[in-house]
Amino acid sequence: MKKAAVILVCFFGIARSIAGHAACFITDDTGTEIRLERPVARVATLYGGLSDILDSIGAGSCLIARTDGDTDGQRGRLPAIGTHMRPNLELVIASGPDLVLQLETGRAQALESVRLLRKLGVPVAVFRIRSFAELFAAMRRIGVATGRSSDAERAIAAMQARLEAVKKRFQGRTGARPVVFFEVRYPNLLTAGKDSMVNEIIEAAGGRNAVALPGMVSRIGEEELLRLDPDVYLVQRGPMNKNPRPPALRPLFRELRAVKFRRVFVVSERRFSRPGPLSVDAVEELAHSLDAVAGGPDRLHGRTRQQEGRQ
């Protein structure tokens, strides 16, 4: 597992606040140190997966503002402060957060809003989440910031146990790992690159990403897709791929082994493409689909283990 770039320090018994809480600090994934006099009670999130983290560690009541598309459960009743890429800074400040949480996606536009908020004196913590190791590192720091470290550790342990259960299951399979293609968007086909959380989900579920291109998202031509000829084709449905046409109705796609063998699965963008606790749900869902695909003899639709190793 990759080591997350995280420094996590909390000083107990030193600078205690009036409420008796310990002052502490966390260091985010931009290397910025955020000093807190006490655990935060008011948090604004600029990405839905970070709201999911708050819920998972029992800190959902701290959420006081969210992005336009983050409407799960009771969140739709909270003030909206724009989008992940273009938050309305006036609305963010007006919500009165003790801390703002943002996801690092490699897009300069999102980090520009972070820079401006920090310049205005608003504490902002930015997290990179492209693996389960990075997810758990972010959960630990958010747990410190909200005074819920123990809850965060319990949530992490439960998720790790679920991932381990999936791993034990697919290690008992015979044959090669199923090769999986993940459709981010169609037409103008986009797929998940090797530096994405989707890649991590596929690996954790016992599959292998058909695409080894760097980056979180990669553009790919249909001819290259035919060459890759994956065993399984995942079509995400959500804001990035609202009404995808079934691959079986796309002329060139009919030649794919995944289409011929009816191994095309429509999955939720929220679970698969929004890094956070729901990524574990995505692993379990995909593993269940792959169980049927990878079971049986030591040959997967003509693809042997030796051939898999050469690709």
BALUM-379642 format. One record per residue (C-alpha): residue number from 1; residue in one letter; x, y, z. Coordinates in pm, 1 decimal. Layout:
# BALUM-379642
[atom NUM; "A"; [X; Y; Z]]
...
This chain:
# BALUM-379642
[atom 1; "M"; [0.0; 0.0; 0.0]]
[atom 2; "K"; [122.0; 349.8; -74.6]]
[atom 3; "K"; [218.0; 557.4; 222.9]]
[atom 4; "A"; [-4.3; 862.7; 245.1]]
[atom 5; "A"; [180.8; 1188.0; 295.2]]
[atom 6; "V"; [37.5; 1263.3; 634.0]]
[atom 7; "I"; [167.0; 1415.3; 954.4]]
[atom 8; "L"; [-83.4; 1381.4; 1232.3]]
[atom 9; "V"; [-1.8; 1536.1; 1568.7]]
[atom 10; "C"; [-226.6; 1629.2; 1858.4]]
[atom 11; "F"; [-102.8; 1795.8; 2176.9]]
[atom 12; "F"; [-295.9; 1676.4; 2483.7]]
[atom 13; "G"; [-271.9; 1857.0; 2812.9]]
[atom 14; "I"; [-98.4; 2160.3; 2662.2]]
[atom 15; "A"; [-305.6; 2461.0; 2542.2]]
[atom 16; "R"; [-647.6; 2348.0; 2661.6]]
[atom 17; "S"; [-946.0; 2557.2; 2565.7]]
[atom 18; "I"; [-1211.7; 2690.4; 2796.9]]
[atom 19; "A"; [-1429.1; 2390.3; 2711.8]]
[atom 20; "G"; [-1149.4; 2161.2; 2821.7]]
[atom 21; "H"; [-1065.4; 2026.1; 2475.8]]
[atom 22; "A"; [-706.2; 1982.3; 2362.2]]
[atom 23; "A"; [-560.8; 2208.2; 2096.0]]
[atom 24; "C"; [-426.1; 2013.2; 1800.5]]
[atom 25; "F"; [-317.5; 2041.8; 1442.0]]
[atom 26; "I"; [-336.4; 1834.8; 1125.9]]
[atom 27; "T"; [-128.8; 1855.8; 810.2]]
[atom 28; "D"; [-323.3; 1814.7; 487.0]]
[atom 29; "D"; [-205.7; 1672.7; 154.9]]
[atom 30; "T"; [-83.6; 2009.0; 27.6]]
[atom 31; "G"; [158.0; 2014.5; 322.5]]
[atom 32; "T"; [-39.1; 2288.4; 495.2]]
[atom 33; "E"; [-61.2; 2274.4; 872.6]]
[atom 34; "I"; [-402.9; 2362.3; 1015.0]]
[atom 35; "R"; [-390.9; 2454.9; 1383.7]]
[atom 36; "L"; [-710.1; 2412.8; 1584.0]]
[atom 37; "E"; [-772.5; 2546.6; 1932.9]]
[atom 38; "R"; [-1041.4; 2284.8; 1986.1]]
[atom 39; "P"; [-1225.6; 2021.0; 1779.4]]
[atom 40; "V"; [-1430.7; 2190.5; 1510.0]]
[atom 41; "A"; [-1809.3; 2199.4; 1531.4]]
[atom 42; "R"; [-1891.0; 2367.8; 1199.3]]
[atom 43; "V"; [-1759.7; 2211.8; 877.8]]
[atom 44; "A"; [-1827.0; 2305.1; 515.5]]
[atom 45; "T"; [-1739.3; 2044.7; 252.4]]
[atom 46; "L"; [-1655.0; 2117.8; -109.2]]
[atom 47; "Y"; [-1689.0; 1753.7; -214.9]]
[atom 48; "G"; [-1962.4; 1500.7; -140.1]]
[atom 49; "G"; [-1725.3; 1217.7; -48.2]]
[atom 50; "L"; [-1590.3; 1429.1; 237.1]]
[atom 51; "S"; [-1945.0; 1471.0; 369.1]]
[atom 52; "D"; [-1969.3; 1090.8; 356.3]]
[atom 53; "I"; [-1655.3; 1070.3; 570.8]]
[atom 54; "L"; [-1811.9; 1298.5; 831.1]]
[atom 55; "D"; [-2114.5; 1067.6; 844.0]]
[atom 56; "S"; [-1900.1; 756.0; 868.6]]
[atom 57; "I"; [-1716.9; 879.1; 1180.1]]
[atom 58; "G"; [-2028.1; 1012.4; 1353.2]]
[atom 59; "A"; [-1956.4; 1375.8; 1273.1]]
[atom 60; "G"; [-2240.8; 1437.0; 1029.0]]
[atom 61; "S"; [-2395.3; 1691.3; 1267.1]]
[atom 62; "C"; [-2088.7; 1912.3; 1210.6]]
[atom 63; "L"; [-2179.1; 1966.7; 845.8]]
[atom 64; "I"; [-2322.2; 2316.1; 798.2]]
[atom 65; "A"; [-2276.8; 2375.3; 421.6]]
[atom 66; "R"; [-2233.7; 2156.4; 114.2]]
[atom 67; "T"; [-2199.9; 2170.7; -264.0]]
[atom 68; "D"; [-2495.0; 2196.9; -501.2]]
[atom 69; "G"; [-2490.1; 1826.6; -591.5]]
[atom 70; "D"; [-2438.2; 1694.5; -239.1]]
[atom 71; "T"; [-2801.8; 1635.4; -148.5]]
[atom 72; "D"; [-2799.5; 1288.6; 10.5]]
[atom 73; "G"; [-3027.6; 1239.9; 308.4]]
[atom 74; "Q"; [-3077.6; 1553.5; 512.9]]
[atom 75; "R"; [-2795.5; 1742.4; 338.3]]
[atom 76; "G"; [-3034.9; 1891.5; 85.6]]
[atom 77; "R"; [-3170.4; 2112.3; 364.1]]
[atom 78; "L"; [-2830.1; 2267.3; 430.4]]
[atom 79; "P"; [-2705.7; 2583.1; 255.3]]
[atom 80; "A"; [-2548.6; 2514.1; -84.8]]
[atom 81; "I"; [-2220.9; 2693.9; -155.7]]
[atom 82; "G"; [-2163.2; 2623.6; -524.5]]
[atom 83; "T"; [-1978.3; 2339.5; -693.4]]
[atom 84; "H"; [-1665.2; 2145.6; -613.4]]
[atom 85; "M"; [-1471.2; 2331.2; -882.4]]
[atom 86; "R"; [-1636.5; 2670.5; -836.8]]
[atom 87; "P"; [-1755.3; 2728.0; -481.4]]
[atom 88; "N"; [-1908.2; 3068.1; -406.3]]
[atom 89; "L"; [-1654.8; 3211.2; -163.5]]
[atom 90; "E"; [-1899.0; 3463.2; -19.3]]
[atom 91; "L"; [-2145.2; 3185.8; 63.7]]
[atom 92; "V"; [-1868.9; 2971.8; 212.7]]
[atom 93; "I"; [-1759.6; 3252.5; 444.0]]
[atom 94; "A"; [-2119.1; 3346.3; 528.4]]
[atom 95; "S"; [-2185.7; 2990.6; 651.5]]
[atom 96; "G"; [-1932.8; 3053.0; 929.0]]
[atom 97; "P"; [-1724.6; 2732.3; 912.0]]
[atom 98; "D"; [-1455.2; 2641.9; 1162.5]]
[atom 99; "L"; [-1301.6; 2431.7; 884.9]]
[atom 100; "V"; [-1354.3; 2378.2; 511.3]]
[atom 101; "L"; [-1274.9; 2041.6; 351.8]]
[atom 102; "Q"; [-1172.8; 2005.8; -13.1]]
[atom 103; "L"; [-1067.5; 1710.5; -232.6]]
[atom 104; "E"; [-745.1; 1734.4; -432.4]]
[atom 105; "T"; [-821.7; 1632.3; -789.9]]
[atom 106; "G"; [-523.5; 1779.4; -969.1]]
[atom 107; "R"; [-735.9; 2062.8; -1110.1]]
[atom 108; "A"; [-582.6; 2405.0; -1051.9]]
[atom 109; "Q"; [-924.0; 2571.2; -1048.0]]
[atom 110; "A"; [-1032.8; 2393.2; -730.6]]
[atom 111; "L"; [-706.5; 2474.4; -554.0]]
[atom 112; "E"; [-739.5; 2842.3; -649.0]]
[atom 113; "S"; [-1052.8; 2867.6; -435.4]]
[atom 114; "V"; [-857.0; 2704.8; -151.7]]
[atom 115; "R"; [-583.5; 2965.9; -188.3]]
[atom 116; "L"; [-832.9; 3252.1; -179.3]]
[atom 117; "L"; [-1016.9; 3115.9; 125.1]]
[atom 118; "R"; [-690.7; 3073.5; 313.6]]
[atom 119; "K"; [-591.6; 3427.0; 218.7]]
[atom 120; "L"; [-918.2; 3544.3; 375.7]]
[atom 121; "G"; [-835.2; 3359.2; 695.9]]
[atom 122; "V"; [-1062.8; 3057.3; 649.8]]
[atom 123; "P"; [-896.9; 2726.0; 751.4]]
[atom 124; "V"; [-907.5; 2477.3; 462.9]]
[atom 125; "A"; [-784.3; 2116.7; 465.1]]
[atom 126; "V"; [-725.1; 1947.0; 128.6]]
[atom 127; "F"; [-713.5; 1568.3; 97.4]]
[atom 128; "R"; [-589.6; 1344.0; -182.4]]
[atom 129; "I"; [-795.4; 1022.1; -197.7]]
[atom 130; "R"; [-698.8; 786.2; -478.2]]
[atom 131; "S"; [-643.4; 472.7; -272.8]]
[atom 132; "F"; [-784.8; 311.0; 39.0]]
[atom 133; "A"; [-465.2; 399.3; 226.0]]
[atom 134; "E"; [-524.0; 765.4; 142.4]]
[atom 135; "L"; [-892.4; 736.7; 232.1]]
[atom 136; "F"; [-809.5; 600.8; 576.3]]
[atom 137; "A"; [-541.2; 866.7; 627.9]]
[atom 138; "A"; [-796.7; 1138.0; 547.2]]
[atom 139; "M"; [-1051.0; 981.7; 784.8]]
[atom 140; "R"; [-797.3; 982.7; 1067.8]]
[atom 141; "R"; [-717.1; 1351.5; 1020.8]]
[atom 142; "I"; [-1082.2; 1449.4; 993.3]]
[atom 143; "G"; [-1140.5; 1244.7; 1307.2]]
[atom 144; "V"; [-877.2; 1449.6; 1490.2]]
[atom 145; "A"; [-1019.9; 1777.3; 1359.7]]
[atom 146; "T"; [-1372.3; 1690.6; 1478.8]]
[atom 147; "G"; [-1267.7; 1528.8; 1806.7]]
[atom 148; "R"; [-1375.6; 1184.5; 1688.1]]
[atom 149; "S"; [-1049.0; 995.2; 1653.2]]
[atom 150; "S"; [-1182.0; 682.4; 1824.2]]
[atom 151; "D"; [-1490.4; 677.6; 1601.2]]
[atom 152; "A"; [-1267.8; 719.3; 1294.5]]
[atom 153; "E"; [-1048.9; 426.1; 1398.7]]
[atom 154; "R"; [-1353.8; 205.5; 1449.8]]
[atom 155; "A"; [-1493.1; 300.8; 1109.8]]
[atom 156; "I"; [-1157.6; 232.3; 942.4]]
[atom 157; "A"; [-1124.7; -105.4; 1112.6]]
[atom 158; "A"; [-1471.5; -205.1; 994.0]]
[atom 159; "M"; [-1392.5; -103.0; 635.0]]
[atom 160; "Q"; [-1058.5; -284.3; 639.5]]
[atom 161; "A"; [-1233.3; -599.7; 760.9]]
[atom 162; "R"; [-1481.1; -579.6; 473.9]]
[atom 163; "L"; [-1200.5; -534.5; 219.8]]
[atom 164; "E"; [-1011.1; -826.7; 368.9]]
[atom 165; "A"; [-1320.9; -1046.1; 342.4]]
[atom 166; "V"; [-1345.5; -965.4; -29.0]]
[atom 167; "K"; [-974.9; -1035.9; -76.3]]
[atom 168; "K"; [-1002.6; -1378.6; 85.8]]
[atom 169; "R"; [-1296.0; -1456.1; -139.6]]
[atom 170; "F"; [-1128.5; -1374.6; -469.7]]
[atom 171; "Q"; [-800.8; -1539.3; -366.9]]
[atom 172; "G"; [-995.1; -1865.1; -376.1]]
[atom 173; "R"; [-1092.4; -1816.4; -739.8]]
[atom 174; "T"; [-930.3; -2016.6; -1017.5]]
[atom 175; "G"; [-814.2; -1863.0; -1340.9]]
[atom 176; "A"; [-690.8; -1519.4; -1433.7]]
[atom 177; "R"; [-824.8; -1197.9; -1289.4]]
[atom 178; "P"; [-1109.4; -1062.0; -1502.2]]
[atom 179; "V"; [-1005.4; -762.0; -1711.2]]
[atom 180; "V"; [-1242.1; -471.9; -1639.5]]
[atom 181; "F"; [-1311.4; -159.2; -1842.4]]
[atom 182; "F"; [-1477.6; 133.5; -1665.6]]
[atom 183; "E"; [-1675.0; 381.2; -1873.5]]
[atom 184; "V"; [-1665.4; 728.7; -1723.0]]
[atom 185; "R"; [-1847.3; 892.4; -2013.5]]
[atom 186; "Y"; [-1989.2; 809.5; -2354.9]]
[atom 187; "P"; [-1979.4; 932.2; -2629.1]]
[atom 188; "N"; [-1630.1; 1087.6; -2644.3]]
[atom 189; "L"; [-1525.1; 784.5; -2445.2]]
[atom 190; "L"; [-1350.3; 846.7; -2115.0]]
[atom 191; "T"; [-1222.9; 574.5; -1884.6]]
[atom 192; "A"; [-1060.6; 544.9; -1543.0]]
[atom 193; "G"; [-681.0; 563.4; -1543.9]]
[atom 194; "K"; [-442.0; 380.1; -1314.2]]
[atom 195; "D"; [-416.7; 679.2; -1075.9]]
[atom 196; "S"; [-785.7; 675.8; -988.4]]
[atom 197; "M"; [-990.0; 540.3; -701.0]]
[atom 198; "V"; [-1177.9; 333.4; -959.4]]
[atom 199; "N"; [-854.2; 151.2; -1039.4]]
[atom 200; "E"; [-815.0; 77.5; -668.3]]
[atom 201; "I"; [-1174.0; -50.6; -649.9]]
[atom 202; "I"; [-1120.4; -285.0; -945.9]]
[atom 203; "E"; [-800.9; -425.1; -793.4]]
[atom 204; "A"; [-957.3; -465.6; -447.6]]
[atom 205; "A"; [-1252.2; -652.7; -602.9]]
[atom 206; "G"; [-1020.7; -904.3; -768.5]]
[atom 207; "G"; [-1018.6; -758.8; -1118.4]]
[atom 208; "R"; [-759.6; -586.0; -1333.5]]
[atom 209; "N"; [-810.0; -250.2; -1500.0]]
[atom 210; "A"; [-802.2; -290.7; -1877.9]]
[atom 211; "V"; [-636.8; 51.6; -1903.1]]
[atom 212; "A"; [-285.7; 117.7; -1773.2]]
[atom 213; "L"; [-275.8; 483.0; -1875.7]]
[atom 214; "P"; [-161.1; 736.2; -1613.7]]
[atom 215; "G"; [-396.0; 987.1; -1458.3]]
[atom 216; "M"; [-738.5; 969.8; -1300.8]]
[atom 217; "V"; [-933.0; 985.6; -1628.0]]
[atom 218; "S"; [-809.8; 899.2; -1976.2]]
[atom 219; "R"; [-957.0; 948.8; -2321.0]]
[atom 220; "I"; [-957.8; 635.6; -2533.8]]
[atom 221; "G"; [-1059.0; 555.0; -2889.4]]
[atom 222; "E"; [-1303.9; 282.1; -2978.1]]
[atom 223; "E"; [-1037.1; 99.7; -3182.1]]
[atom 224; "E"; [-815.4; 79.7; -2874.8]]
[atom 225; "L"; [-1109.4; -46.0; -2669.8]]
[atom 226; "L"; [-1164.2; -325.3; -2922.5]]
[atom 227; "R"; [-796.4; -417.4; -2893.4]]
[atom 228; "L"; [-820.5; -432.9; -2513.6]]
[atom 229; "D"; [-1137.0; -646.3; -2541.9]]
[atom 230; "P"; [-1219.5; -657.3; -2168.2]]
[atom 231; "D"; [-1393.7; -945.8; -1993.7]]
[atom 232; "V"; [-1621.8; -707.7; -1804.2]]
[atom 233; "Y"; [-1756.5; -366.0; -1905.8]]
[atom 234; "L"; [-1876.0; -125.0; -1636.1]]
[atom 235; "V"; [-2098.7; 167.1; -1736.5]]
[atom 236; "Q"; [-2131.6; 430.3; -1469.6]]
[atom 237; "R"; [-2456.8; 624.4; -1447.3]]
[atom 238; "G"; [-2466.5; 968.2; -1289.2]]
[atom 239; "P"; [-2399.3; 1336.0; -1362.2]]
[atom 240; "M"; [-2092.7; 1255.8; -1576.8]]
[atom 241; "N"; [-2278.2; 988.9; -1777.0]]
[atom 242; "K"; [-2645.2; 1070.8; -1744.6]]
[atom 243; "N"; [-2818.0; 848.5; -2001.3]]
[atom 244; "P"; [-2558.8; 610.8; -2144.1]]
[atom 245; "R"; [-2669.9; 412.0; -2445.1]]
[atom 246; "P"; [-2636.8; 37.8; -2375.6]]
[atom 247; "P"; [-2310.4; -90.9; -2528.1]]
[atom 248; "A"; [-2502.9; -366.9; -2707.2]]
[atom 249; "L"; [-2672.6; -91.8; -2913.4]]
[atom 250; "R"; [-2343.2; 72.3; -3013.0]]
[atom 251; "P"; [-2219.2; -68.0; -3348.1]]
[atom 252; "L"; [-1848.9; -132.7; -3270.0]]
[atom 253; "F"; [-1911.2; -229.1; -2909.7]]
[atom 254; "R"; [-2108.2; -535.9; -3014.8]]
[atom 255; "E"; [-1777.9; -703.1; -3097.8]]
[atom 256; "L"; [-1651.9; -681.9; -2739.5]]
[atom 257; "R"; [-1627.3; -1006.9; -2544.7]]
[atom 258; "A"; [-1798.2; -837.0; -2247.1]]
[atom 259; "V"; [-2099.3; -753.2; -2465.1]]
[atom 260; "K"; [-2112.5; -1092.5; -2634.2]]
[atom 261; "F"; [-2109.0; -1274.3; -2300.2]]
[atom 262; "R"; [-2351.7; -1023.7; -2143.3]]
[atom 263; "R"; [-2103.2; -906.5; -1886.5]]
[atom 264; "V"; [-2194.7; -538.3; -1897.8]]
[atom 265; "F"; [-2290.8; -390.1; -1561.2]]
[atom 266; "V"; [-2440.3; -47.1; -1492.9]]
[atom 267; "V"; [-2301.0; 97.4; -1170.8]]
[atom 268; "S"; [-2359.7; 408.0; -962.9]]
[atom 269; "E"; [-2127.1; 701.3; -1024.1]]
[atom 270; "R"; [-2175.9; 800.4; -661.3]]
[atom 271; "R"; [-2033.9; 471.6; -531.9]]
[atom 272; "F"; [-1759.4; 418.4; -789.4]]
[atom 273; "S"; [-1638.2; 766.5; -883.9]]
[atom 274; "R"; [-1680.5; 957.3; -556.6]]
[atom 275; "P"; [-1383.7; 863.2; -335.3]]
[atom 276; "G"; [-1502.1; 803.0; 19.7]]
[atom 277; "P"; [-1651.2; 535.3; 245.0]]
[atom 278; "L"; [-1888.5; 423.1; -32.5]]
[atom 279; "S"; [-1583.5; 303.9; -226.7]]
[atom 280; "V"; [-1590.7; -4.5; -2.4]]
[atom 281; "D"; [-1951.6; -65.8; -107.9]]
[atom 282; "A"; [-1832.8; -43.4; -469.7]]
[atom 283; "V"; [-1566.9; -310.2; -405.7]]
[atom 284; "E"; [-1823.8; -548.6; -258.9]]
[atom 285; "E"; [-2067.1; -486.0; -544.6]]
[atom 286; "L"; [-1804.2; -541.3; -814.2]]
[atom 287; "A"; [-1660.4; -846.8; -638.3]]
[atom 288; "H"; [-2006.3; -1005.8; -644.0]]
[atom 289; "S"; [-2028.3; -948.9; -1020.7]]
[atom 290; "L"; [-1676.5; -1080.4; -1079.5]]
[atom 291; "D"; [-1740.1; -1396.6; -877.8]]
[atom 292; "A"; [-1959.7; -1531.5; -1157.2]]
[atom 293; "V"; [-1719.3; -1413.3; -1428.8]]
[atom 294; "A"; [-1397.2; -1554.2; -1282.1]]
[atom 295; "G"; [-1526.7; -1883.1; -1146.5]]
[atom 296; "G"; [-1477.8; -2211.6; -1319.4]]
[atom 297; "P"; [-1173.9; -2347.6; -1508.5]]
[atom 298; "D"; [-829.8; -2191.0; -1531.6]]
[atom 299; "R"; [-921.2; -2011.5; -1852.2]]
[atom 300; "L"; [-1128.5; -1692.9; -1874.6]]
[atom 301; "H"; [-1296.8; -1671.9; -2216.1]]
[atom 302; "G"; [-974.1; -1785.9; -2382.0]]
[atom 303; "R"; [-748.1; -1557.3; -2176.7]]
[atom 304; "T"; [-492.7; -1763.6; -1983.7]]
[atom 305; "R"; [-291.0; -1662.5; -1682.0]]
[atom 306; "Q"; [21.6; -1658.0; -1898.1]]
[atom 307; "Q"; [-140.0; -1416.4; -2143.1]]
[atom 308; "E"; [-260.6; -1197.6; -1856.6]]
[atom 309; "G"; [94.9; -1161.6; -1727.8]]
[atom 310; "R"; [219.7; -1040.1; -2067.0]]
[atom 311; "Q"; [-36.3; -759.6; -2097.2]]
